[in-house]
Amino acid sequence: MVDLKKVLTLQEATKRWKLADGATLRKPISRNRFREGEIRKSKGTWLITYKGMKKVFDPEPKD
């Protein structure tokens, strides 16, 4: 079963990791830095796993 608390939208991930903007996150998406199962697009909304964000960016979000 998927834990939906560990799936973020692009906007949520950008805010949680305190990235400058969505473009900062779109670069690794376009460069295929996320593995299959870590990211997907659903009706125009990017969904990214917490695990994928930890792999591509800092190990833990900057709270």
N, CA, C and O atoms as a DFTB+ gen file, in Angstrom:
252 C
 N C O
     1  1       0.839      -1.171       0.000
     2  2       0.000       0.000       0.000
     3  2       0.894       1.248       0.000
     4  3       1.915       1.292       0.687
     5  1       0.501       2.237      -0.765
     6  2       1.258       3.484      -0.874
     7  2       0.855       4.427       0.249
     8  3      -0.332       4.649       0.488
     9  1       1.841       4.977       0.930
    10  2       1.595       5.976       1.964
    11  2       1.525       7.337       1.283
    12  3       2.552       7.881       0.879
    13  1       0.328       7.886       1.155
    14  2       0.147       9.147       0.439
    15  2       0.831      10.326       1.121
    16  3       1.012      11.375       0.503
    17  1       1.210      10.169       2.381
    18  2       1.953      11.224       3.064
    19  2       3.379      11.321       2.535
    20  3       4.087      12.292       2.802
    21  1       3.795      10.301       1.780
    22  2       5.143      10.284       1.222
    23  2       5.147      10.589      -0.262
    24  3       6.135      10.338      -0.952
    25  1       4.028      11.140      -0.761
    26  2       3.910      11.572      -2.148
    27  2       3.580      13.055      -2.132
    28  3       2.638      13.485      -1.466
    29  1       4.361      13.832      -2.871
    30  2       4.213      15.292      -2.872
    31  2       3.930      15.802      -4.270
    32  3       4.361      15.201      -5.255
    33  1       3.209      16.907      -4.361
    34  2       3.090      17.592      -5.640
    35  2       4.362      18.403      -5.840
    36  3       5.140      18.584      -4.903
    37  1       4.575      18.885      -7.043
    38  2       5.737      19.724      -7.332
    39  2       5.750      20.943      -6.405
    40  3       6.805      21.321      -5.895
    41  1       4.601      21.551      -6.189
    42  2       4.515      22.728      -5.330
    43  2       4.855      22.389      -3.882
    44  3       5.558      23.146      -3.214
    45  1       4.355      21.251      -3.396
    46  2       4.646      20.841      -2.023
    47  2       6.129      20.538      -1.838
    48  3       6.725      20.930      -0.835
    49  1       6.723      19.843      -2.800
    50  2       8.144      19.502      -2.712
    51  2       9.004      20.761      -2.767
    52  3       9.980      20.879      -2.025
    53  1       8.649      21.695      -3.638
    54  2       9.387      22.954      -3.752
    55  2       9.360      23.700      -2.428
    56  3      10.382      24.211      -1.971
    57  1       8.186      23.758      -1.819
    58  2       8.036      24.462      -0.532
    59  2       8.776      23.719       0.585
    60  3       9.478      24.340       1.383
    61  1       8.624      22.411       0.643
    62  2       9.215      21.610       1.731
    63  2      10.740      21.672       1.715
    64  3      11.375      21.755       2.766
    65  1      11.324      21.630       0.514
    66  2      12.782      21.673       0.394
    67  2      13.300      23.100       0.240
    68  3      14.497      23.316       0.050
    69  1      12.400      24.065       0.323
    70  2      12.728      25.493       0.206
    71  2      13.553      25.788      -1.058
    72  3      14.587      26.454      -1.007
    73  1      13.062      25.274      -2.186
    74  2      13.691      25.534      -3.470
    75  2      13.219      26.892      -3.971
    76  3      12.137      27.348      -3.602
    77  1      14.005      27.526      -4.789
    78  2      13.699      28.879      -5.263
    79  2      12.340      28.941      -5.960
    80  3      11.551      29.853      -5.712
    81  1      12.073      27.972      -6.828
    82  2      10.794      27.937      -7.547
    83  2      10.637      26.568      -8.196
    84  3      11.509      25.707      -8.075
    85  1       9.535      26.379      -8.875
    86  2       9.272      25.096      -9.525
    87  2      10.276      24.753     -10.609
    88  3      10.516      23.578     -10.887
    89  1      10.872      25.784     -11.231
    90  2      11.863      25.537     -12.277
    91  2      13.084      24.811     -11.722
    92  3      13.711      24.016     -12.423
    93  1      13.419      25.082     -10.469
    94  2      14.548      24.403      -9.823
    95  2      14.304      22.903      -9.765
    96  3      15.244      22.116      -9.877
    97  1      13.077      22.513      -9.595
    98  2      12.719      21.098      -9.536
    99  2      12.489      20.524     -10.927
   100  3      12.697      19.329     -11.136
   101  1      12.072      21.331     -11.867
   102  2      11.829      20.840     -13.229
   103  2      13.120      20.439     -13.941
   104  3      13.097      19.578     -14.820
   105  1      14.245      21.055     -13.572
   106  2      15.525      20.704     -14.217
   107  2      15.876      19.238     -13.994
   108  3      16.128      18.531     -14.970
   109  1      15.904      18.748     -12.749
   110  2      16.220      17.322     -12.588
   111  2      15.149      16.406     -13.186
   112  3      15.447      15.276     -13.572
   113  1      13.913      16.885     -13.264
   114  2      12.859      16.087     -13.911
   115  2      13.204      15.925     -15.390
   116  3      13.167      14.813     -15.917
   117  1      13.536      17.023     -16.056
   118  2      13.845      16.965     -17.488
   119  2      15.145      16.221     -17.767
   120  3      15.348      15.719     -18.873
   121  1      16.026      16.146     -16.774
   122  2      17.308      15.442     -16.935
   123  2      17.234      13.991     -16.447
   124  3      18.253      13.311     -16.322
   125  1      16.009      13.532     -16.176
   126  2      15.759      12.139     -15.770
   127  2      16.556      11.721     -14.530
   128  3      17.078      10.608     -14.474
   129  1      16.648      12.606     -13.548
   130  2      17.372      12.298     -12.312
   131  2      16.532      11.439     -11.354
   132  3      17.068      10.832     -10.428
   133  1      15.232      11.395     -11.583
   134  2      14.347      10.563     -10.768
   135  2      14.171       9.211     -11.454
   136  3      14.096       9.135     -12.681
   137  1      14.105       8.161     -10.668
   138  2      13.906       6.816     -11.208
   139  2      12.415       6.546     -11.404
   140  3      11.554       7.249     -10.876
   141  1      12.149       5.506     -12.181
   142  2      10.761       5.079     -12.369
   143  2      10.179       4.735     -11.001
   144  3      10.828       4.063     -10.198
   145  1       8.989       5.183     -10.743
   146  2       8.343       4.941      -9.454
   147  2       8.559       6.061      -8.451
   148  3       7.908       6.091      -7.407
   149  1       9.471       6.989      -8.755
   150  2       9.713       8.126      -7.862
   151  2       8.961       9.374      -8.315
   152  3       8.760      10.307      -7.537
   153  1       8.551       9.380      -9.570
   154  2       7.897      10.571     -10.111
   155  2       6.965      10.169     -11.253
   156  3       7.238       9.239     -12.011
   157  1       5.860      10.901     -11.345
   158  2       4.975      10.717     -12.501
   159  2       4.073      11.935     -12.617
   160  3       3.911      12.705     -11.670
   161  1       3.495      12.091     -13.787
   162  2       2.583      13.191     -14.030
   163  2       1.175      12.627     -14.107
   164  3       0.923      11.664     -14.831
   165  1       0.256      13.228     -13.357
   166  2      -1.133      12.797     -13.338
   167  2      -2.021      13.983     -13.699
   168  3      -2.197      14.907     -12.905
   169  1      -2.576      13.944     -14.907
   170  2      -3.460      15.010     -15.394
   171  2      -2.861      16.395     -15.172
   172  3      -3.530      17.293     -14.660
   173  1      -1.603      16.562     -15.558
   174  2      -0.960      17.868     -15.487
   175  2      -0.293      18.191     -14.165
   176  3       0.317      19.252     -14.029
   177  1      -0.395      17.299     -13.183
   178  2       0.214      17.528     -11.871
   179  2       1.339      16.525     -11.650
   180  3       1.127      15.315     -11.717
   181  1       2.550      17.046     -11.382
   182  2       3.668      16.175     -11.067
   183  2       3.508      15.640      -9.654
   184  3       3.187      16.391      -8.733
   185  1       3.733      14.334      -9.480
   186  2       3.716      13.674      -8.177
   187  2       5.113      13.087      -7.959
   188  3       5.629      12.352      -8.800
   189  1       5.714      13.424      -6.817
   190  2       7.091      13.042      -6.532
   191  2       7.132      12.373      -5.167
   192  3       6.519      12.862      -4.219
   193  1       7.842      11.269      -5.059
   194  2       7.940      10.607      -3.766
   195  2       8.953      11.330      -2.879
   196  3       9.910      11.938      -3.358
   197  1       8.716      11.244      -1.601
   198  2       9.619      11.813      -0.603
   199  2      11.011      11.191      -0.775
   200  3      12.024      11.886      -0.703
   201  1      11.043       9.885      -1.000
   202  2      12.312       9.167      -1.190
   203  2      13.078       9.709      -2.400
   204  3      14.296       9.880      -2.337
   205  1      12.377       9.978      -3.489
   206  2      13.009      10.530      -4.679
   207  2      13.585      11.912      -4.419
   208  3      14.681      12.233      -4.879
   209  1      12.845      12.724      -3.684
   210  2      13.341      14.066      -3.349
   211  2      14.589      13.976      -2.492
   212  3      15.536      14.734      -2.703
   213  1      14.609      13.058      -1.521
   214  2      15.783      12.902      -0.655
   215  2      16.995      12.468      -1.470
   216  3      18.120      12.871      -1.174
   217  1      16.774      11.655      -2.487
   218  2      17.876      11.170      -3.322
   219  2      18.451      12.290      -4.189
   220  3      19.669      12.437      -4.290
   221  1      17.582      13.070      -4.807
   222  2      18.026      14.087      -5.750
   223  2      18.482      15.366      -5.060
   224  3      19.406      16.029      -5.532
   225  1      17.846      15.717      -3.950
   226  2      18.198      16.944      -3.232
   227  2      18.819      16.572      -1.889
   228  3      19.470      15.533      -1.787
   229  1      18.642      17.362      -0.897
   230  2      19.220      17.083       0.416
   231  2      18.595      15.840       1.021
   232  3      17.457      15.494       0.705
   233  1      19.345      15.163       1.899
   234  2      18.770      13.985       2.547
   235  2      17.497      14.273       3.310
   236  3      16.604      13.426       3.350
   237  1      17.386      15.431       3.909
   238  2      16.184      15.793       4.654
   239  2      15.763      17.202       4.243
   240  3      16.608      18.044       3.942
   241  1      14.466      17.452       4.231
   242  2      14.016      18.811       3.890
   243  2      14.490      19.814       4.925
   244  3      14.718      19.486       6.090
   245  1      14.629      21.030       4.468
   246  2      15.051      22.122       5.348
   247  2      13.821      22.733       6.001
   248  3      13.171      23.606       5.426
   249  1      13.510      22.274       7.193
   250  2      12.307      22.779       7.893
   251  2      12.564      24.096       8.561
   252  3      11.664      24.655       9.189
